[in-house]
């Protein structure tokens, strides 16, 4: 950040009075510009025991498989964001959303929240951000081609929990990806 969104003056990175973290502070009007983690909401859509995955048409991780998810917009609930992202990326409608996994990614200032959900019907297609969309049995999941650790971990939890017929809400921190495949 270089300029204040309030008055247009330059900003400096410093610890404002009464705070304990460096923040961008306007040199002129003294507005403190807080930067907080972004929330990613998505679904683990299920149809007849299979999981719906999308092959990404965009960066990051273009060409890799993911659950439909994206950044939450102002003015919407988590469920609305997860439902919207599923419709946008997979042209799929979901219902019976149940919060399932929450992942903290402090190294990139993001929080991921996935809901287990049932597809309303088997009518889905690749949205603008997807190259293709498919239903996968557990044995067919392209594990080595998953886009993000949050997706892999959610699927691991789901398949293990499905055996137990119990789906507790899980909250974990995810470490940075150290070695990413180059596309």
Buried (B, 14 or more C-beta within 10 A) or exposed (E): EEBBEEEEEEBEEEEBEEEEEEBBBBEEEEBBBEEEEEBBBBBBBBBEEBBBBBBBBEEEBEBBBBBBBBEBEEEEEBBBBBBBBBBBBBBBBBEEBEBBBBBBBEEEEBBBBBBBBBBBEEEBEBBEBBBEBBBBEEEEBEEEBBBBBBBBBBBEBBEEBBEEEEBEEBEEEBEEEEEEEEE
